[in-house]
Amino acid sequence: MLAIFEKVRVKMKRLAILIIVSASQISCGHGVVQFRTEAQAVNRDSNSSSDSDEIICSVENYKPRSEAELQALSPRELIDERVKSDTSSFESYSAMADYEDLVEKLIRRSGDKALPVISEYIAAYDHKNRSECIEYRFAIVARLASDIDRFDFRLRATKKGQVVIDSLERALGRIVAAEPSLSFANGSESKHQPSAFVFLKELKGINGADRHVADTLWVRYRVKLSDDELVEFTTYLISQDGKYPGWSETKFMKDYSRINEAGNPAQVYVYNNAKRFHDAYLDFKRSRKN
């Protein structure tokens, strides 16, 4: 069951990126994909910043790399590899999805080494002068930042992570400044990088990991956290160990103690190592009393 839900999550994630890019193309009139040969892509200085005319989002005669080759790449090269795409290079959509997931897994495994590249690419996003490739790369790195924050470690617990958050806020601020009808409050309903507005809110506040923590405490210990208490507890966890999203794997389950109006149970993810989160919560309660 968990494998099914994970596959659905991956497909929805990829579909969301395509929708964001397509909508942005329509709104700004850009639709030209920039091509480079594989040789040109390899010869590019991997340590230099990418100007808009150097964005590589599709490579002519592109060939996927082996896992060993991917493991030898730097975080910048891995991110650039993730941005490149050519469906004709894969036997099936599933094979392409597996390849993209492997690349993202290796990016996340590199830890905070990937953050300077992510913040650089986010900062390079110019809403008034953008191409399809720039839109696509921005959508990918913004989601990578969100995934790292949700599954590995909270970005705002590190200096490099805070730079990513600040870069994202400024980039979205440029969108808001260019579009009179937009604000940070309704940005998630716009045609311009809507998911990134959601990511920013979660990076600065409560993310999916925190909601899993709250569900875990309720399902396993019947501890119900108010929204305000969850915010406080999240801040406490970050102060103690910003890597708490990676403390344990989660599993999907139905919570029959919470039934919606349609008569269906709540569908939640609960951490396997619930005790560690409960112990942290008890420490949090004691610290509040002191």
JOURZI-V888882 format. One record per residue. N is the residue number from 1. RES is the residue in one letter. PSI is psi in radians with two decimals (* if undefined). Layout:
{{N RES PSI} {N RES PSI}}
This chain:
{{1 M -0.77} {2 L -0.68} {3 A -0.66} {4 I -0.82} {5 F -0.59} {6 E -0.71} {7 K -0.71} {8 V -0.75} {9 R -0.75} {10 V -0.76} {11 K -0.72} {12 M -0.67} {13 K -0.80} {14 R -0.67} {15 L -0.68} {16 A -0.71} {17 I -0.77} {18 L -0.68} {19 I -0.76} {20 I -0.83} {21 V -0.75} {22 S -0.77} {23 A -0.69} {24 S -0.63} {25 Q -0.77} {26 I -0.73} {27 S -0.49} {28 C -0.07} {29 G 0.16} {30 H 2.43} {31 G 0.25} {32 V 2.12} {33 V 2.26} {34 Q 2.33} {35 F 2.56} {36 R 2.64} {37 T 2.79} {38 E -0.64} {39 A -0.73} {40 Q -0.66} {41 A -0.70} {42 V -0.66} {43 N -0.22} {44 R 2.46} {45 D 1.88} {46 S -0.21} {47 N -0.02} {48 S 2.78} {49 S 2.72} {50 S 2.05} {51 D 2.83} {52 S -0.58} {53 D 0.02} {54 E 0.07} {55 I 2.27} {56 I 1.92} {57 C -0.20} {58 S 2.28} {59 V 2.23} {60 E 2.36} {61 N 0.60} {62 Y 2.45} {63 K 2.23} {64 P 2.59} {65 R 2.81} {66 S 2.88} {67 E -0.67} {68 A -0.70} {69 E -0.70} {70 L -0.70} {71 Q -0.38} {72 A -0.11} {73 L 2.65} {74 S 2.88} {75 P -0.72} {76 R -0.77} {77 E -0.63} {78 L -0.74} {79 I -0.73} {80 D -0.64} {81 E -0.68} {82 R -0.57} {83 V -0.59} {84 K 2.49} {85 S 2.51} {86 D 1.73} {87 T -0.47} {88 S -0.21} {89 S -0.08} {90 F 2.65} {91 E -0.50} {92 S 2.92} {93 Y -0.67} {94 S -0.71} {95 A -0.68} {96 M -0.73} {97 A -0.72} {98 D -0.69} {99 Y -0.80} {100 E -0.70} {101 D -0.65} {102 L -0.77} {103 V -0.79} {104 E -0.63} {105 K -0.74} {106 L -0.61} {107 I -0.82} {108 R -0.58} {109 R -0.44} {110 S -0.15} {111 G -2.43} {112 D -0.08} {113 K -0.43} {114 A -0.30} {115 L -0.74} {116 P -0.62} {117 V -0.74} {118 I -0.79} {119 S -0.64} {120 E -0.79} {121 Y -0.60} {122 I -0.77} {123 A -0.47} {124 A -0.13} {125 Y 2.08} {126 D 1.91} {127 H -0.53} {128 K -0.28} {129 N 1.39} {130 R 2.68} {131 S 3.09} {132 E -0.72} {133 C -0.69} {134 I -0.75} {135 E -0.79} {136 Y -0.79} {137 R -0.73} {138 F -0.78} {139 A -0.69} {140 I -0.85} {141 V -0.55} {142 A -0.71} {143 R -0.60} {144 L -0.73} {145 A -0.74} {146 S -0.73} {147 D -0.73} {148 I -0.77} {149 D -0.61} {150 R -0.61} {151 F -0.34} {152 D -1.10} {153 F 2.62} {154 R 2.21} {155 L -0.67} {156 R 0.01} {157 A -0.15} {158 T 2.71} {159 K -0.76} {160 K -0.67} {161 G -0.65} {162 Q -0.58} {163 V -0.70} {164 V -0.82} {165 I -0.80} {166 D -0.70} {167 S -0.72} {168 L -0.72} {169 E -0.70} {170 R -0.70} {171 A -0.77} {172 L -0.54} {173 G -0.60} {174 R -0.60} {175 I -0.81} {176 V -0.72} {177 A -0.54} {178 A -0.32} {179 E 1.77} {180 P -0.49} {181 S -0.12} {182 L 2.70} {183 S 3.00} {184 F -0.45} {185 A -0.67} {186 N 0.15} {187 G -0.54} {188 S -0.20} {189 E 0.08} {190 S 3.09} {191 K -0.12} {192 H 1.76} {193 Q 0.92} {194 P -0.66} {195 S -0.59} {196 A -0.57} {197 F -0.66} {198 V -0.76} {199 F -0.78} {200 L -0.77} {201 K -0.71} {202 E -0.68} {203 L -0.59} {204 K -0.20} {205 G -2.11} {206 I 2.26} {207 N -2.98} {208 G -0.63} {209 A -0.70} {210 D -0.65} {211 R -0.61} {212 H -0.65} {213 V -0.81} {214 A -0.75} {215 D -0.66} {216 T -0.81} {217 L -0.61} {218 W -0.86} {219 V -0.72} {220 R -0.54} {221 Y 0.02} {222 R 0.64} {223 V 2.02} {224 K 2.09} {225 L 2.30} {226 S 2.90} {227 D -0.74} {228 D -0.70} {229 E -0.61} {230 L -0.68} {231 V -0.78} {232 E -0.76} {233 F -0.67} {234 T -0.79} {235 T -0.68} {236 Y -0.80} {237 L -0.74} {238 I -0.68} {239 S -0.48} {240 Q -0.78} {241 D 1.77} {242 G -0.16} {243 K 0.25} {244 Y -0.47} {245 P -0.39} {246 G 0.19} {247 W -0.57} {248 S 2.72} {249 E 2.80} {250 T 2.83} {251 K 2.56} {252 F 2.46} {253 M 2.88} {254 K 2.26} {255 D 1.76} {256 Y -0.03} {257 S -0.21} {258 R 1.86} {259 I 2.29} {260 N -3.11} {261 E -0.47} {262 A -0.03} {263 G 0.24} {264 N 2.52} {265 P 2.72} {266 A 2.45} {267 Q 2.05} {268 V 2.87} {269 Y 2.28} {270 V 2.37} {271 Y 2.39} {272 N -0.76} {273 N 1.22} {274 A -0.55} {275 K -0.69} {276 R -0.69} {277 F -0.62} {278 H -0.73} {279 D -0.72} {280 A -0.65} {281 Y -0.69} {282 L -0.69} {283 D -0.70} {284 F -0.76} {285 K -0.71} {286 R -0.67} {287 S -0.57} {288 R -0.67} {289 K -0.61} {290 N *}}
